[in-house]
Structures are given as C-alpha cells and as structure tokens.
Amino acid sequence: MDQARTYIKSLLMEWLNATIPEYSTLLYTAAILMWIAIISLAIHLILHRVVLKWVAKRAMNARQLWRHILFESKLYNRLAFTLQGVIFHIQAGLWLSSESVLLPLVETASDFWIMLYGLLSFFSLLDAVLRISQQKPAMNAFPLRGVIQSVKLLSAVLIVLLVISILMGKSPLILLSGLGAISAVMMLVFKDPILGLVAGIQLSVNDMLRVGDWLEMSQYGADGDVIDIGLTTVKVRNWDKTITTIPTYALIANSFKNWRGMSESGGRRIKRSLLLDTSSIRFLLEEDMQRLRKSSLLSPYLDGKFQEICRYNDEARVDLSALINGRRLTNLGTFRAYLTVYLKAHPRVHQQLTLMVRQKDPDPNGLPLEIYVFTKTTDWIDYEGIQADIFDHIFAVLTEFDLRAHQAPSGLDMRSLGQSQSGRQFDPLRHSAMRTGQEP
C-alpha cells in the first residue's frame, strides 16, 4: 500500500510540477483531501441510503421485539457514523504523508468523531437493554434505569478524560492517577448521582419501591403512581395529573407510604366512624323486639340472644320489675349486631380480611361507632361508591333502632331554641319573610 501511495503521489507531483510548480504541494494536499471527502461521502451514501434502509426493513418485518427496539434506539445509525470516522482516520493515514501538517489535525478530529459516536452508540445500546428489560415483569423490581444512568455517567467521564489526554498529548493513566488529589471535589460534584445509585440499590434489594406503585410522601406533596425511578430522581404522577420529583436518596433518608400491599391483597380498607347521640341509647322494649324481628338479617340474632338472656335471668332469679336488674338488650348493641351481619352479607365486602364494628372512646361530639372492613376491589372509584352505599344504609336505618346521629347545632337549631324560650314557635317561612320585608 505504501508503494502504491508513493507511486500515485510521484505521478501526481510530476504532473503538478510540470503545470503549476509554485502551488504543486498545496494542490496535492487539496486533491488528497478532496479524494478523502469523495470516498467518505460515497461510504456515507452506501451506509445510510442502502445498508441502513435494508436493516430498517428487516427490523420492522421481524417478529422479535428486540430487533425493533435496537433500530428505534438509533444504534445502527450511530454505529454507521462511528464506522465512517474509522474509515476517515484510515484514509488520512493512507493518503497523507507523515510529514504533512494536516495529518495530526485530521487524525485528532477523526479520533474525536469516533469517540463521540462510539459513546452515543454505547448509550443507544444501554437504552435498548433498558427497554427490553422493561418488557419483563421480573425486572421491574431492579433499578436498572439508575444503574444504566450511572454507567452512562462513568462512560462520559472516561471519554472526557481521553479527549483531554489527546489534547494534552499525555497518557490517560496520568490523568487517572491525578484523580486521587481531586477526589473530594469529584465527590462534591457527583454527590447526588452517588447517593441516588446507592439509594436505588437499597430500594431494589429491599423491594421497597417499583414503577407502578402507589407512593404517598406528604413532605414532598407526592400522592400517586410512580412512573420512573432514575439515578437522581423518582417521578410520581399525582392523582391531579401533576408530576412530583423526589430525590432518590430521600426515599431512604425519609419515610414514605407504599400502597402496593393494599393492591396485592385485593382489598382496600374502609375505616370510618359515625357519631351517635348518647342520649338516644336505651334498653329495647317488647314492641321494639317485635318490630326488629321482621328483619331477616336480625331475626336469628334476636332469637338467640333473647333465649340466652332469659335463661340467665331465670337462673339468677332476677327481679325484672326494675330496668336496672338483670341482662337486657340495648338498641346500640342490637344495632352493632345488625351492622356486623349486614357487612358479612354484603357482596362487595371482603370476607377473608378483617371485618369489625366497634365502639371508640366517647367524646364531646358523641359516641364514635367505627366500621372497619375491606372492599373486594382496590379501584378508587368503585371503593368510594361501596363506602358511600354502606354509610347511606347505616344512616337510613338509625331511626329503626331509635338512635340519633350527633351533629353540631346549626343556625336554624339555635333560632328555633331562641323562639321556643321566648314562648313563640319558630316558623322558618315567617322568618324568611321578615328578612325580605314581605308578609308570609
């Protein structure tokens, strides 16, 4: 090859010296550069107009998903540019003499081109690996995106070091050995990526968070689905469709609530109380018993409980003439029993999970009666509908047990009380007419 190059150069130089001797060297260099450019353009057209089109056709018609992903990640396109840089570098060494001033410049430029597109090709390969892995549910628990971003960062740093070493004309090992002296600065600059990488590994190993989990973190205003776990940030799509970004290391340093357990259990908890007016609690009378026995849900409980109480009172020879003696049924206890049976018969209540109706400590607002059950669905809309239906029924049947819900007095209640104390019955229509200056 050297002989052919020497022969071609001698022929071309003889012809240039014979025609334009004063510009022969300059014209020879220009001709060589033009020749290199023509060959590079031809290779570019072959690669991008022929080869890549053929690869694209094969990739789109292929059944394997990984072929589509590799093409869509622009891996082949960037590899073609890398190959063009290699060919350009080889041509410069073949056609330009070692004494030429342009040879180091052309080789340096081609080296930069090769490193740039080689790095971009590596990035495309990593992106393709990430997309392929996301198609497998088993890989969702692994923070592959954070690992790949870390690898990209390290690769970019190494390429920058190579570029600097080429510009300085020194070995990259010298620059790497000098990194120890500036390690503190590097730790400060790359603090977030390092913390994010460590946090991502901990989240994965302990299975604390996955893409798709419902995350609640009040200190960052996050309440929604996790859509991305990156090297430095975790993205959460809130229920109002806003996006909240949380530093990855904050998930390790602070506490957060992951609702995945609720989703996997197949049930969502209802934990809500209604406040009862304590003055409405009393013993059941015989007419109450007869009326409540008409309920198909409550009749078995009343019959069994009534026999148990009668047996106890007979054995203890209790004087039932006074209500304070012996055992008796109360409207509140019977109401709790009814709610328990009602919830056990409810088709949308999960019967394998905790089901309970309990009293809580009374307070100035009344006696809290808490419903603690799980629905059979975790869908938010269905859950809210089931919860509303249950409490609609509960408030509607309160009067059947002669119980009253407690609520703070309204303005109408206060006006009614004022009118009754003054000896006049409060009439809302009259009061409204007086306010508007009209006769009722």
Beta strands, then each sheet from edge to edge (+ up, - down):
strand 1: 214-217
strand 2: 222-229
strand 3: 233-238
strand 4: 243-247
strand 5: 257-258
strand 6: 268-276
strand 7: 356-359
strand 8: 367-375
sheet 1: 4+ 3- 2+ 1- 5+
sheet 2: 6+ 8- 7+
end
